[in-house]
Every structure is written in C-alpha cells, then in structure tokens.
Amino acid sequence: MVLPLQQFVYRQLMYLVLIQSVVTALTGGRLGWQKLRRTGNLDATARRAAA
C-alpha cells in the first residue's frame, strides 16, 4: 500500500518541478550563479592558519 502511494506522490512532485522549470525558462527568470563576492582581503585568522 505504501509503495503505490509513494509512486503517485513522487510523480506529481516531478510534474510540479517540470512545470515550474518550464515556466521559469519561458518567462526568462534568472537565478544567477550565486557565488561569493571576492574582495582580495585576507583576515587575521586565515593568516595564522596559513603560517
């Protein structure tokens, strides 16, 4: 009983993810790379660890 229910829920979840992805792609939504901004500064704790 649990396995067919799990398969049904998983399939519906995958449909939701697919539809959301297609809508985001068609509307031109961007997420960006979400990377850290590098400043070139080295704090004191990193200097001590490197030494």
mmCIF file as Biopython writes it, N, C-alpha, C and O atoms, coordinates in Angstrom:
data_model
#
loop_
_atom_site.group_PDB
_atom_site.id
_atom_site.type_symbol
_atom_site.label_atom_id
_atom_site.label_alt_id
_atom_site.label_comp_id
_atom_site.label_asym_id
_atom_site.label_entity_id
_atom_site.label_seq_id
_atom_site.pdbx_PDB_ins_code
_atom_site.Cartn_x
_atom_site.Cartn_y
_atom_site.Cartn_z
_atom_site.occupancy
_atom_site.B_iso_or_equiv
_atom_site.auth_seq_id
_atom_site.auth_asym_id
_atom_site.pdbx_PDB_model_num
ATOM 1   N N  . MET A ? 1  ? 0.825  -1.216 0.000   1.0 0.0 1  A 1 
ATOM 2   C CA . MET A ? 1  ? 0.000  0.000  0.000   1.0 0.0 1  A 1 
ATOM 3   C C  . MET A ? 1  ? 0.856  1.260  0.000   1.0 0.0 1  A 1 
ATOM 4   O O  . MET A ? 1  ? 0.512  2.243  -0.656  1.0 0.0 1  A 1 
ATOM 5   N N  . VAL A ? 2  ? 1.958  1.239  0.725   1.0 0.0 2  A 1 
ATOM 6   C CA . VAL A ? 2  ? 2.789  2.436  0.832   1.0 0.0 2  A 1 
ATOM 7   C C  . VAL A ? 2  ? 3.491  2.740  -0.488  1.0 0.0 2  A 1 
ATOM 8   O O  . VAL A ? 2  ? 3.589  3.904  -0.875  1.0 0.0 2  A 1 
ATOM 9   N N  . LEU A ? 3  ? 3.976  1.727  -1.176  1.0 0.0 3  A 1 
ATOM 10  C CA . LEU A ? 3  ? 4.731  1.941  -2.404  1.0 0.0 3  A 1 
ATOM 11  C C  . LEU A ? 3  ? 3.891  2.607  -3.505  1.0 0.0 3  A 1 
ATOM 12  O O  . LEU A ? 3  ? 4.372  3.571  -4.102  1.0 0.0 3  A 1 
ATOM 13  N N  . PRO A ? 4  ? 2.676  2.156  -3.807  1.0 0.0 4  A 1 
ATOM 14  C CA . PRO A ? 4  ? 1.888  2.866  -4.833  1.0 0.0 4  A 1 
ATOM 15  C C  . PRO A ? 4  ? 1.592  4.323  -4.441  1.0 0.0 4  A 1 
ATOM 16  O O  . PRO A ? 4  ? 1.574  5.204  -5.300  1.0 0.0 4  A 1 
ATOM 17  N N  . LEU A ? 5  ? 1.364  4.570  -3.170  1.0 0.0 5  A 1 
ATOM 18  C CA . LEU A ? 5  ? 1.125  5.943  -2.724  1.0 0.0 5  A 1 
ATOM 19  C C  . LEU A ? 5  ? 2.372  6.789  -2.924  1.0 0.0 5  A 1 
ATOM 20  O O  . LEU A ? 5  ? 2.284  7.934  -3.369  1.0 0.0 5  A 1 
ATOM 21  N N  . GLN A ? 6  ? 3.533  6.232  -2.598  1.0 0.0 6  A 1 
ATOM 22  C CA . GLN A ? 6  ? 4.790  6.947  -2.769  1.0 0.0 6  A 1 
ATOM 23  C C  . GLN A ? 6  ? 5.038  7.242  -4.254  1.0 0.0 6  A 1 
ATOM 24  O O  . GLN A ? 6  ? 5.476  8.338  -4.605  1.0 0.0 6  A 1 
ATOM 25  N N  . GLN A ? 7  ? 4.763  6.279  -5.109  1.0 0.0 7  A 1 
ATOM 26  C CA . GLN A ? 7  ? 4.949  6.491  -6.546  1.0 0.0 7  A 1 
ATOM 27  C C  . GLN A ? 7  ? 4.022  7.575  -7.063  1.0 0.0 7  A 1 
ATOM 28  O O  . GLN A ? 7  ? 4.428  8.371  -7.911  1.0 0.0 7  A 1 
ATOM 29  N N  . PHE A ? 8  ? 2.812  7.630  -6.588  1.0 0.0 8  A 1 
ATOM 30  C CA . PHE A ? 8  ? 1.860  8.646  -7.023  1.0 0.0 8  A 1 
ATOM 31  C C  . PHE A ? 8  ? 2.321  10.032 -6.592  1.0 0.0 8  A 1 
ATOM 32  O O  . PHE A ? 8  ? 2.308  10.970 -7.389  1.0 0.0 8  A 1 
ATOM 33  N N  . VAL A ? 9  ? 2.729  10.160 -5.337  1.0 0.0 9  A 1 
ATOM 34  C CA . VAL A ? 9  ? 3.173  11.463 -4.827  1.0 0.0 9  A 1 
ATOM 35  C C  . VAL A ? 9  ? 4.437  11.912 -5.549  1.0 0.0 9  A 1 
ATOM 36  O O  . VAL A ? 9  ? 4.564  13.084 -5.903  1.0 0.0 9  A 1 
ATOM 37  N N  . TYR A ? 10 ? 5.376  10.989 -5.771  1.0 0.0 10 A 1 
ATOM 38  C CA . TYR A ? 10 ? 6.624  11.324 -6.455  1.0 0.0 10 A 1 
ATOM 39  C C  . TYR A ? 10 ? 6.349  11.805 -7.877  1.0 0.0 10 A 1 
ATOM 40  O O  . TYR A ? 10 ? 6.951  12.775 -8.337  1.0 0.0 10 A 1 
ATOM 41  N N  . ARG A ? 11 ? 5.447  11.129 -8.564  1.0 0.0 11 A 1 
ATOM 42  C CA . ARG A ? 11 ? 5.123  11.521 -9.937  1.0 0.0 11 A 1 
ATOM 43  C C  . ARG A ? 11 ? 4.513  12.916 -9.972  1.0 0.0 11 A 1 
ATOM 44  O O  . ARG A ? 11 ? 4.863  13.722 -10.834 1.0 0.0 11 A 1 
ATOM 45  N N  . GLN A ? 12 ? 3.612  13.205 -9.051  1.0 0.0 12 A 1 
ATOM 46  C CA . GLN A ? 12 ? 3.003  14.530 -9.010  1.0 0.0 12 A 1 
ATOM 47  C C  . GLN A ? 12 ? 4.035  15.607 -8.683  1.0 0.0 12 A 1 
ATOM 48  O O  . GLN A ? 12 ? 3.988  16.708 -9.233  1.0 0.0 12 A 1 
ATOM 49  N N  . LEU A ? 13 ? 4.959  15.290 -7.795  1.0 0.0 13 A 1 
ATOM 50  C CA . LEU A ? 13 ? 6.023  16.229 -7.444  1.0 0.0 13 A 1 
ATOM 51  C C  . LEU A ? 13 ? 6.916  16.505 -8.652  1.0 0.0 13 A 1 
ATOM 52  O O  . LEU A ? 13 ? 7.304  17.648 -8.895  1.0 0.0 13 A 1 
ATOM 53  N N  . MET A ? 14 ? 7.237  15.466 -9.401  1.0 0.0 14 A 1 
ATOM 54  C CA . MET A ? 14 ? 8.070  15.642 -10.602 1.0 0.0 14 A 1 
ATOM 55  C C  . MET A ? 14 ? 7.349  16.487 -11.648 1.0 0.0 14 A 1 
ATOM 56  O O  . MET A ? 14 ? 7.979  17.306 -12.316 1.0 0.0 14 A 1 
ATOM 57  N N  . TYR A ? 15 ? 6.049  16.302 -11.798 1.0 0.0 15 A 1 
ATOM 58  C CA . TYR A ? 15 ? 5.284  17.147 -12.714 1.0 0.0 15 A 1 
ATOM 59  C C  . TYR A ? 15 ? 5.330  18.608 -12.271 1.0 0.0 15 A 1 
ATOM 60  O O  . TYR A ? 15 ? 5.480  19.505 -13.100 1.0 0.0 15 A 1 
ATOM 61  N N  . LEU A ? 16 ? 5.204  18.841 -10.998 1.0 0.0 16 A 1 
ATOM 62  C CA . LEU A ? 16 ? 5.250  20.209 -10.479 1.0 0.0 16 A 1 
ATOM 63  C C  . LEU A ? 16 ? 6.605  20.853 -10.749 1.0 0.0 16 A 1 
ATOM 64  O O  . LEU A ? 16 ? 6.669  22.003 -11.183 1.0 0.0 16 A 1 
ATOM 65  N N  . VAL A ? 17 ? 7.678  20.126 -10.497 1.0 0.0 17 A 1 
ATOM 66  C CA . VAL A ? 17 ? 9.023  20.649 -10.744 1.0 0.0 17 A 1 
ATOM 67  C C  . VAL A ? 17 ? 9.226  20.929 -12.227 1.0 0.0 17 A 1 
ATOM 68  O O  . VAL A ? 17 ? 9.801  21.955 -12.591 1.0 0.0 17 A 1 
ATOM 69  N N  . LEU A ? 18 ? 8.763  20.036 -13.078 1.0 0.0 18 A 1 
ATOM 70  C CA . LEU A ? 18 ? 8.901  20.214 -14.519 1.0 0.0 18 A 1 
ATOM 71  C C  . LEU A ? 18 ? 8.135  21.443 -15.003 1.0 0.0 18 A 1 
ATOM 72  O O  . LEU A ? 18 ? 8.660  22.241 -15.779 1.0 0.0 18 A 1 
ATOM 73  N N  . ILE A ? 19 ? 6.911  21.590 -14.549 1.0 0.0 19 A 1 
ATOM 74  C CA . ILE A ? 19 ? 6.097  22.750 -14.961 1.0 0.0 19 A 1 
ATOM 75  C C  . ILE A ? 19 ? 6.727  24.044 -14.471 1.0 0.0 19 A 1 
ATOM 76  O O  . ILE A ? 19 ? 6.784  25.025 -15.212 1.0 0.0 19 A 1 
ATOM 77  N N  . GLN A ? 20 ? 7.199  24.056 -13.237 1.0 0.0 20 A 1 
ATOM 78  C CA . GLN A ? 20 ? 7.836  25.261 -12.696 1.0 0.0 20 A 1 
ATOM 79  C C  . GLN A ? 20 ? 9.095  25.609 -13.486 1.0 0.0 20 A 1 
ATOM 80  O O  . GLN A ? 20 ? 9.349  26.785 -13.743 1.0 0.0 20 A 1 
ATOM 81  N N  . SER A ? 21 ? 9.881  24.618 -13.873 1.0 0.0 21 A 1 
ATOM 82  C CA . SER A ? 21 ? 11.098 24.858 -14.643 1.0 0.0 21 A 1 
ATOM 83  C C  . SER A ? 21 ? 10.781 25.421 -16.020 1.0 0.0 21 A 1 
ATOM 84  O O  . SER A ? 21 ? 11.444 26.346 -16.490 1.0 0.0 21 A 1 
ATOM 85  N N  . VAL A ? 22 ? 9.771  24.861 -16.659 1.0 0.0 22 A 1 
ATOM 86  C CA . VAL A ? 22 ? 9.391  25.338 -17.987 1.0 0.0 22 A 1 
ATOM 87  C C  . VAL A ? 22 ? 8.873  26.769 -17.917 1.0 0.0 22 A 1 
ATOM 88  O O  . VAL A ? 22 ? 9.228  27.594 -18.759 1.0 0.0 22 A 1 
ATOM 89  N N  . VAL A ? 23 ? 8.053  27.071 -16.940 1.0 0.0 23 A 1 
ATOM 90  C CA . VAL A ? 23 ? 7.525  28.434 -16.791 1.0 0.0 23 A 1 
ATOM 91  C C  . VAL A ? 23 ? 8.656  29.417 -16.519 1.0 0.0 23 A 1 
ATOM 92  O O  . VAL A ? 23 ? 8.675  30.507 -17.091 1.0 0.0 23 A 1 
ATOM 93  N N  . THR A ? 24 ? 9.590  29.052 -15.665 1.0 0.0 24 A 1 
ATOM 94  C CA . THR A ? 24 ? 10.724 29.932 -15.375 1.0 0.0 24 A 1 
ATOM 95  C C  . THR A ? 24 ? 11.558 30.166 -16.624 1.0 0.0 24 A 1 
ATOM 96  O O  . THR A ? 24 ? 11.989 31.291 -16.877 1.0 0.0 24 A 1 
ATOM 97  N N  . ALA A ? 25 ? 11.791 29.122 -17.405 1.0 0.0 25 A 1 
ATOM 98  C CA . ALA A ? 25 ? 12.572 29.266 -18.634 1.0 0.0 25 A 1 
ATOM 99  C C  . ALA A ? 25 ? 11.851 30.139 -19.657 1.0 0.0 25 A 1 
ATOM 100 O O  . ALA A ? 25 ? 12.480 30.959 -20.326 1.0 0.0 25 A 1 
ATOM 101 N N  . LEU A ? 26 ? 10.542 29.968 -19.780 1.0 0.0 26 A 1 
ATOM 102 C CA . LEU A ? 26 ? 9.798  30.740 -20.774 1.0 0.0 26 A 1 
ATOM 103 C C  . LEU A ? 26 ? 9.638  32.204 -20.391 1.0 0.0 26 A 1 
ATOM 104 O O  . LEU A ? 26 ? 9.592  33.070 -21.265 1.0 0.0 26 A 1 
ATOM 105 N N  . THR A ? 27 ? 9.553  32.489 -19.103 1.0 0.0 27 A 1 
ATOM 106 C CA . THR A ? 27 ? 9.396  33.878 -18.665 1.0 0.0 27 A 1 
ATOM 107 C C  . THR A ? 27 ? 10.730 34.595 -18.524 1.0 0.0 27 A 1 
ATOM 108 O O  . THR A ? 27 ? 10.768 35.802 -18.286 1.0 0.0 27 A 1 
ATOM 109 N N  . GLY A ? 28 ? 11.821 33.855 -18.671 1.0 0.0 28 A 1 
ATOM 110 C CA . GLY A ? 28 ? 13.137 34.495 -18.626 1.0 0.0 28 A 1 
ATOM 111 C C  . GLY A ? 28 ? 13.647 34.734 -17.230 1.0 0.0 28 A 1 
ATOM 112 O O  . GLY A ? 28 ? 14.496 35.603 -17.032 1.0 0.0 28 A 1 
ATOM 113 N N  . GLY A ? 29 ? 13.158 33.990 -16.247 1.0 0.0 29 A 1 
ATOM 114 C CA . GLY A ? 29 ? 13.639 34.157 -14.883 1.0 0.0 29 A 1 
ATOM 115 C C  . GLY A ? 29 ? 15.075 33.705 -14.744 1.0 0.0 29 A 1 
ATOM 116 O O  . GLY A ? 29 ? 15.460 32.668 -15.284 1.0 0.0 29 A 1 
ATOM 117 N N  . ARG A ? 30 ? 15.868 34.477 -14.024 1.0 0.0 30 A 1 
ATOM 118 C CA . ARG A ? 30 ? 17.268 34.138 -13.844 1.0 0.0 30 A 1 
ATOM 119 C C  . ARG A ? 30 ? 17.577 33.951 -12.371 1.0 0.0 30 A 1 
ATOM 120 O O  . ARG A ? 30 ? 17.070 34.678 -11.517 1.0 0.0 30 A 1 
ATOM 121 N N  . LEU A ? 31 ? 18.405 32.978 -12.090 1.0 0.0 31 A 1 
ATOM 122 C CA . LEU A ? 31 ? 18.832 32.742 -10.721 1.0 0.0 31 A 1 
ATOM 123 C C  . LEU A ? 31 ? 20.249 33.235 -10.479 1.0 0.0 31 A 1 
ATOM 124 O O  . LEU A ? 31 ? 20.609 33.521 -9.338  1.0 0.0 31 A 1 
ATOM 125 N N  . GLY A ? 32 ? 21.046 33.338 -11.505 1.0 0.0 32 A 1 
ATOM 126 C CA . GLY A ? 32 ? 22.430 33.751 -11.342 1.0 0.0 32 A 1 
ATOM 127 C C  . GLY A ? 32 ? 23.284 32.605 -10.840 1.0 0.0 32 A 1 
ATOM 128 O O  . GLY A ? 32 ? 22.785 31.510 -10.579 1.0 0.0 32 A 1 
ATOM 129 N N  . TRP A ? 33 ? 24.549 32.858 -10.711 1.0 0.0 33 A 1 
ATOM 130 C CA . TRP A ? 33 ? 25.481 31.816 -10.285 1.0 0.0 33 A 1 
ATOM 131 C C  . TRP A ? 33 ? 25.516 31.662 -8.782  1.0 0.0 33 A 1 
ATOM 132 O O  . TRP A ? 33 ? 25.954 30.626 -8.283  1.0 0.0 33 A 1 
ATOM 133 N N  . GLN A ? 34 ? 25.066 32.661 -8.046  1.0 0.0 34 A 1 
ATOM 134 C CA . GLN A ? 34 ? 25.041 32.645 -6.587  1.0 0.0 34 A 1 
ATOM 135 C C  . GLN A ? 34 ? 26.413 32.309 -6.017  1.0 0.0 34 A 1 
ATOM 136 O O  . GLN A ? 34 ? 26.554 31.401 -5.198  1.0 0.0 34 A 1 
ATOM 137 N N  . LYS A ? 35 ? 27.426 33.059 -6.463  1.0 0.0 35 A 1 
ATOM 138 C CA . LYS A ? 35 ? 28.773 32.832 -5.976  1.0 0.0 35 A 1 
ATOM 139 C C  . LYS A ? 35 ? 29.157 33.934 -4.996  1.0 0.0 35 A 1 
ATOM 140 O O  . LYS A ? 35 ? 28.553 35.006 -4.969  1.0 0.0 35 A 1 
ATOM 141 N N  . LEU A ? 36 ? 30.161 33.644 -4.204  1.0 0.0 36 A 1 
ATOM 142 C CA . LEU A ? 36 ? 30.619 34.609 -3.222  1.0 0.0 36 A 1 
ATOM 143 C C  . LEU A ? 36 ? 31.380 35.741 -3.891  1.0 0.0 36 A 1 
ATOM 144 O O  . LEU A ? 36 ? 32.082 35.532 -4.880  1.0 0.0 36 A 1 
ATOM 145 N N  . ARG A ? 37 ? 31.235 36.935 -3.349  1.0 0.0 37 A 1 
ATOM 146 C CA . ARG A ? 37 ? 31.978 38.077 -3.844  1.0 0.0 37 A 1 
ATOM 147 C C  . ARG A ? 37 ? 33.387 38.033 -3.259  1.0 0.0 37 A 1 
ATOM 148 O O  . ARG A ? 37 ? 33.560 37.928 -2.045  1.0 0.0 37 A 1 
ATOM 149 N N  . ARG A ? 38 ? 34.370 38.111 -4.114  1.0 0.0 38 A 1 
ATOM 150 C CA . ARG A ? 38 ? 35.756 38.072 -3.661  1.0 0.0 38 A 1 
ATOM 151 C C  . ARG A ? 38 ? 36.281 39.486 -3.552  1.0 0.0 38 A 1 
ATOM 152 O O  . ARG A ? 38 ? 36.150 40.281 -4.483  1.0 0.0 38 A 1 
ATOM 153 N N  . THR A ? 39 ? 36.880 39.799 -2.407  1.0 0.0 39 A 1 
ATOM 154 C CA . THR A ? 39 ? 37.383 41.146 -2.174  1.0 0.0 39 A 1 
ATOM 155 C C  . THR A ? 39 ? 38.902 41.218 -2.224  1.0 0.0 39 A 1 
ATOM 156 O O  . THR A ? 39 ? 39.460 42.309 -2.340  1.0 0.0 39 A 1 
ATOM 157 N N  . GLY A ? 40 ? 39.581 40.084 -2.139  1.0 0.0 40 A 1 
ATOM 158 C CA . GLY A ? 40 ? 41.037 40.084 -2.137  1.0 0.0 40 A 1 
ATOM 159 C C  . GLY A ? 40 ? 41.627 40.319 -0.765  1.0 0.0 40 A 1 
ATOM 160 O O  . GLY A ? 40 ? 42.849 40.390 -0.629  1.0 0.0 40 A 1 
ATOM 161 N N  . ASN A ? 41 ? 40.796 40.444 0.258   1.0 0.0 41 A 1 
ATOM 162 C CA . ASN A ? 41 ? 41.284 40.660 1.616   1.0 0.0 41 A 1 
ATOM 163 C C  . ASN A ? 41 ? 41.454 39.326 2.322   1.0 0.0 41 A 1 
ATOM 164 O O  . ASN A ? 41 ? 40.681 38.395 2.097   1.0 0.0 41 A 1 
ATOM 165 N N  . LEU A ? 42 ? 42.456 39.233 3.168   1.0 0.0 42 A 1 
ATOM 166 C CA . LEU A ? 42 ? 42.712 38.025 3.931   1.0 0.0 42 A 1 
ATOM 167 C C  . LEU A ? 42 ? 42.634 38.403 5.400   1.0 0.0 42 A 1 
ATOM 168 O O  . LEU A ? 42 ? 43.390 39.261 5.857   1.0 0.0 42 A 1 
ATOM 169 N N  . ASP A ? 43 ? 41.732 37.775 6.149   1.0 0.0 43 A 1 
ATOM 170 C CA . ASP A ? 43 ? 41.595 38.160 7.553   1.0 0.0 43 A 1 
ATOM 171 C C  . ASP A ? 43 ? 42.692 37.525 8.409   1.0 0.0 43 A 1 
ATOM 172 O O  . ASP A ? 43 ? 43.420 36.651 7.941   1.0 0.0 43 A 1 
ATOM 173 N N  . ALA A ? 44 ? 42.805 37.958 9.639   1.0 0.0 44 A 1 
ATOM 174 C CA . ALA A ? 44 ? 43.895 37.563 10.525  1.0 0.0 44 A 1 
ATOM 175 C C  . ALA A ? 44 ? 43.855 36.073 10.856  1.0 0.0 44 A 1 
ATOM 176 O O  . ALA A ? 44 ? 44.912 35.458 10.993  1.0 0.0 44 A 1 
ATOM 177 N N  . THR A ? 45 ? 42.691 35.482 10.987  1.0 0.0 45 A 1 
ATOM 178 C CA . THR A ? 45 ? 42.631 34.058 11.340  1.0 0.0 45 A 1 
ATOM 179 C C  . THR A ? 45 ? 43.144 33.186 10.190  1.0 0.0 45 A 1 
ATOM 180 O O  . THR A ? 45 ? 43.770 32.151 10.419  1.0 0.0 45 A 1 
ATOM 181 N N  . ALA A ? 46 ? 42.879 33.605 8.981   1.0 0.0 46 A 1 
ATOM 182 C CA . ALA A ? 46 ? 43.377 32.840 7.835   1.0 0.0 46 A 1 
ATOM 183 C C  . ALA A ? 46 ? 44.899 32.956 7.727   1.0 0.0 46 A 1 
ATOM 184 O O  . ALA A ? 46 ? 45.571 31.999 7.341   1.0 0.0 46 A 1 
ATOM 185 N N  . ARG A ? 47 ? 45.439 34.126 8.067   1.0 0.0 47 A 1 
ATOM 186 C CA . ARG A ? 47 ? 46.895 34.321 8.025   1.0 0.0 47 A 1 
ATOM 187 C C  . ARG A ? 47 ? 47.591 33.424 9.030   1.0 0.0 47 A 1 
ATOM 188 O O  . ARG A ? 47 ? 48.627 32.829 8.734   1.0 0.0 47 A 1 
ATOM 189 N N  . ARG A ? 48 ? 46.997 33.327 10.256  1.0 0.0 48 A 1 
ATOM 190 C CA . ARG A ? 48 ? 47.602 32.484 11.279  1.0 0.0 48 A 1 
ATOM 191 C C  . ARG A ? 48 ? 47.542 31.010 10.887  1.0 0.0 48 A 1 
ATOM 192 O O  . ARG A ? 48 ? 48.479 30.259 11.159  1.0 0.0 48 A 1 
ATOM 193 N N  . ALA A ? 49 ? 46.470 30.598 10.262  1.0 0.0 49 A 1 
ATOM 194 C CA . ALA A ? 49 ? 46.325 29.203 9.859   1.0 0.0 49 A 1 
ATOM 195 C C  . ALA A ? 49 ? 47.299 28.856 8.737   1.0 0.0 49 A 1 
ATOM 196 O O  . ALA A ? 49 ? 47.782 27.726 8.655   1.0 0.0 49 A 1 
ATOM 197 N N  . ALA A ? 50 ? 47.584 29.825 7.875   1.0 0.0 50 A 1 
ATOM 198 C CA . ALA A ? 50 ? 48.486 29.592 6.754   1.0 0.0 50 A 1 
ATOM 199 C C  . ALA A ? 50 ? 49.944 29.565 7.201   1.0 0.0 50 A 1 
ATOM 200 O O  . ALA A ? 50 ? 50.786 28.959 6.538   1.0 0.0 50 A 1 
ATOM 201 N N  . ALA A ? 51 ? 50.244 30.213 8.309   1.0 0.0 51 A 1 
ATOM 202 C CA . ALA A ? 51 ? 51.648 30.319 8.753   1.0 0.0 51 A 1 
ATOM 203 C C  . ALA A ? 51 ? 52.133 29.079 9.465   1.0 0.0 51 A 1 
ATOM 204 O O  . ALA A ? 51 ? 53.286 29.024 9.892   1.0 0.0 51 A 1 
#
